[in-house]
Amino acid sequence: MPQPVLGPAGVTVVTPPSKELYTEVIKLSAIAGDATGFLACMLPKNAFVAGVNALSMGANTTQTINVGITLGGTEFVNAYAPNSTGYAAIGDKAGTYVGTQLAADTPVYAKASATLTNIVYVFLQYYMPQQGMTW
């Protein structure tokens, strides 16, 4: 467990430094355009993708969602079926970029397989290492 120490000018410093997770929230709604896909956000260079979760506002019985670096890409979420109401870990539907550090600024696209019946929020969590550090 990290122990606080007194640093320069009496400032308390924790070594190793604490890590802070950032979250991008992607909303896939019940409109036809979300089945075409869209640019949802950008992740910065050196971001370490730590996790993906989903919150479904109702059952989407036959639809799946993908989140990746291209329209229909699966690098973050691969064919996840939000078929029940509630919050869930993506689990085995997480893509290959989850658990990796990004080498460049990276676009994130979201797409549903068909028009959703209910809204789904995807929470994409990432960590930014301090300058000069890696995960």
C-alpha positions in Angstrom: 0.0 0.0 0.0 1.4 3.4 -1.0 2.5 5.6 1.9 2.2 9.4 1.9 5.5 11.2 2.3 6.4 14.9 2.7 7.7 16.3 -0.5 9.1 19.7 -1.5 7.7 22.7 0.3 5.8 20.5 2.7 3.5 19.0 -0.1 2.3 15.5 0.7 3.3 13.1 -2.1 2.0 9.5 -2.6 4.5 7.0 -4.2 3.6 5.3 -6.5 1.3 7.9 -7.8 -2.5 7.3 -7.6 -4.2 6.3 -10.9 -7.3 8.0 -12.1 -9.8 6.4 -14.5 -11.5 8.6 -17.1 -14.8 7.5 -18.7 -16.2 8.2 -22.1 -20.0 7.7 -22.1 -21.4 6.6 -25.5 -25.2 6.8 -26.1 -26.7 4.4 -28.6 -30.4 5.3 -29.0 -33.5 3.9 -30.6 -33.0 5.9 -33.9 -32.2 4.5 -37.3 -28.9 6.4 -37.6 -27.3 4.5 -34.8 -27.6 1.3 -36.9 -25.5 3.1 -39.5 -22.9 4.0 -36.9 -21.2 7.2 -35.8 -18.0 8.7 -34.4 -18.6 8.6 -30.6 -15.4 10.1 -29.2 -11.6 10.1 -29.4 -9.2 8.5 -27.0 -5.8 10.2 -26.5 -2.4 8.7 -27.3 -1.0 6.5 -24.5 -4.4 5.9 -23.0 -4.6 2.5 -21.4 -8.1 1.0 -21.9 -9.1 -0.4 -18.6 -12.7 -1.6 -19.1 -16.1 -1.4 -20.8 -19.5 -1.6 -19.3 -23.1 -1.1 -20.6 -26.3 0.2 -19.2 -29.4 -0.9 -21.1 -32.7 1.0 -20.5 -34.7 -2.0 -21.6 -34.5 -5.3 -23.5 -33.1 -5.1 -27.1 -34.1 -8.6 -28.0 -32.4 -9.1 -31.4 -29.8 -6.3 -31.6 -26.1 -6.3 -30.8 -23.7 -3.4 -30.5 -20.1 -2.9 -31.6 -17.6 -0.3 -30.5 -14.3 0.0 -32.4 -11.9 2.1 -34.3 -13.9 2.0 -37.6 -17.6 1.8 -38.3 -18.6 -1.7 -37.3 -15.2 -2.3 -35.7 -15.0 -4.5 -32.6 -11.8 -3.4 -30.9 -13.6 -2.3 -27.7 -17.0 -4.2 -27.8 -17.6 -7.2 -30.1 -21.3 -8.1 -30.7 -22.6 -7.4 -27.2 -26.3 -8.1 -26.9 -28.0 -5.7 -24.4 -31.0 -8.0 -24.0 -32.0 -7.0 -20.4 -32.5 -3.9 -18.4 -29.7 -2.8 -16.2 -25.9 -2.3 -15.8 -23.5 -5.1 -16.9 -19.9 -5.7 -17.6 -19.2 -6.4 -21.3 -17.3 -9.5 -20.2 -16.3 -11.9 -22.9 -17.6 -9.4 -25.5 -14.8 -7.0 -24.8 -12.6 -6.4 -27.8 -8.8 -6.8 -28.3 -8.0 -3.1 -27.4 -9.4 -3.6 -23.8 -6.3 -4.0 -21.6 -3.9 -2.4 -24.0 -2.2 1.0 -24.3 -3.0 3.0 -27.4 0.0 4.1 -29.6 -1.8 7.1 -31.2 -4.9 9.3 -30.8 -7.7 6.8 -31.6 -11.2 7.4 -32.9 -14.0 5.4 -31.3 -17.1 4.5 -33.4 -20.3 2.9 -32.1 -22.8 1.0 -34.1 -25.9 -1.2 -33.5 -26.7 -4.2 -35.7 -30.2 -2.8 -36.2 -32.4 0.0 -34.8 -32.4 -0.5 -31.0 -35.6 -0.9 -29.1 -34.2 0.8 -26.1 -31.3 3.2 -25.3 -27.9 1.7 -24.4 -25.1 3.6 -22.7 -21.6 2.3 -23.1 -19.0 3.3 -20.5 -15.5 3.1 -21.9 -12.9 3.5 -19.1 -9.3 4.5 -19.6 -6.2 5.5 -17.6 -3.6 8.1 -18.6 -0.2 7.2 -17.2 1.9 10.1 -15.9 4.4 11.5 -18.3 7.3 9.1 -18.7 5.4 6.2 -17.2 3.6 3.2 -18.7 1.0 1.0 -17.2 
